[in-house]
Amino acid sequence: MSSVQQPASSGSSSDLDQRYAMYDEKKRKRMISNRESARRSRMRKQQHVEELCSQRTLLENEQSISKQQIETLSDGLARLSAENDVLRAQYAELADRLQSMNSLLLLVAEVNGTVVDIPEIPDVLLEPWQLPCPTLPIAASADMLQF
């Protein structure tokens, strides 16, 4: 005796084959659909990667331009600071000369017995670091570097 039962009629075997065929067809369609979905997903991912690469290139270019601008501005700042230092030194020297000339003029006037009206040198001229008006903070923003 065999443990596998044979179908009683050929009609029921045909129904079983049709069910398997329908199941296989559904499985095949689902597999095709899944493959198509995976293909679209890979395409979206590839497009996203390409967009990120182009964005990276754009940002690297902007960074390079910003670095050049910063370098140019830093060079200009160094040049202006050096020029400012020279001007301060010249200013101090001229203020000392003026004070010496005024002292000499007072001495000559005292020896000759004449009266000389020498105006006072304003403190601002003698002490340039003490400005007559308070310095205001300079407002700056990141937009200032965009050309």
C-alpha positions in Angstrom: 0.0 0.0 0.0 1.2 3.3 -0.8 0.9 6.3 1.5 0.4 8.8 -1.3 -3.1 9.0 -2.4 -3.9 9.2 -6.1 -6.7 11.6 -7.1 -10.0 9.8 -7.5 -10.7 11.4 -10.9 -8.8 13.3 -13.6 -11.1 16.3 -13.2 -9.8 17.1 -9.7 -6.2 16.9 -10.9 -6.9 19.5 -13.5 -8.4 21.8 -10.9 -5.3 21.4 -8.8 -3.0 22.1 -11.7 -5.0 25.3 -12.5 -4.7 26.4 -8.9 -0.9 25.8 -9.0 -0.7 27.6 -12.4 -2.7 30.6 -10.9 -0.4 30.6 -7.8 2.7 30.4 -10.1 1.3 33.3 -12.2 0.7 35.5 -9.1 4.1 34.6 -7.8 5.7 35.5 -11.2 3.8 38.8 -11.4 4.8 39.7 -7.8 8.4 38.8 -8.6 8.3 41.0 -11.7 6.7 43.8 -9.7 9.3 43.5 -7.0 12.2 43.6 -9.5 10.7 46.7 -11.2 10.3 48.4 -7.8 13.9 47.5 -6.9 15.1 48.9 -10.2 13.2 52.2 -9.6 14.6 52.4 -6.1 18.2 51.9 -7.5 17.6 54.6 -10.1 16.3 57.0 -7.4 19.3 56.2 -5.3 21.7 56.8 -8.2 20.0 60.1 -9.0 20.3 61.2 -5.4 24.0 60.2 -5.3 24.6 62.2 -8.5 22.7 65.2 -7.1 24.8 65.0 -3.9 28.0 64.8 -6.0 27.1 67.9 -8.0 26.1 69.7 -4.8 29.4 68.8 -3.2 31.3 70.2 -6.2 29.3 73.4 -6.0 30.0 73.8 -2.3 33.7 73.0 -2.8 33.8 75.8 -5.5 32.0 78.2 -3.2 34.5 77.3 -0.4 37.4 77.9 -2.7 36.0 81.3 -3.7 35.4 82.2 0.0 38.9 81.2 1.0 40.3 83.4 -1.8 38.1 86.3 -0.6 39.2 85.8 3.0 42.9 85.7 1.9 42.4 88.9 -0.1 40.7 90.6 2.8 43.3 89.4 5.3 46.1 90.7 3.0 44.3 94.1 2.8 43.8 94.1 6.6 47.5 93.4 7.1 48.5 96.1 4.6 46.1 98.7 6.3 47.3 97.8 9.7 50.9 98.3 8.7 50.1 101.6 7.1 48.1 102.6 10.2 51.2 101.8 12.4 53.4 103.9 10.2 50.9 106.8 10.3 50.7 106.5 14.1 54.4 106.6 14.4 54.6 109.7 12.1 51.8 111.3 14.1 53.6 110.7 17.4 56.8 112.1 15.9 55.1 115.2 14.6 53.3 115.7 17.9 56.7 115.6 19.7 58.1 118.0 17.2 55.2 120.4 17.7 55.6 120.3 21.5 59.3 120.9 21.2 58.7 123.8 18.8 56.2 125.3 21.2 58.6 125.0 24.1 61.4 126.6 22.0 59.0 129.4 20.9 58.1 130.1 24.6 61.7 130.1 25.5 62.5 132.6 22.7 59.6 134.8 23.7 60.7 134.7 27.3 64.2 135.7 26.4 63.0 138.6 24.1 60.4 139.6 26.6 57.6 139.3 24.2 54.3 137.7 24.7 53.4 134.8 22.4 50.0 133.2 22.3 50.5 129.5 21.7 47.3 127.6 21.7 47.1 124.5 23.7 47.6 121.2 21.9 44.4 119.3 22.3 44.8 116.0 24.2 43.3 114.2 21.2 46.4 115.1 19.2 48.8 114.1 22.0 46.9 110.9 22.8 45.4 109.6 19.6 44.2 106.4 21.2 41.7 108.4 23.2 39.2 109.4 20.5 36.8 112.3 21.2 33.8 110.2 20.4 33.2 106.6 21.6 33.9 103.9 19.1 30.8 102.0 17.9 30.9 98.3 17.2 31.1 97.4 13.6 28.2 95.2 12.6 29.2 92.4 10.3 27.4 89.5 8.8 28.2 86.5 6.6 26.5 88.3 3.7 29.2 90.9 3.6 31.6 88.4 2.0 29.3 87.7 -1.0 30.4 89.5 -4.1 
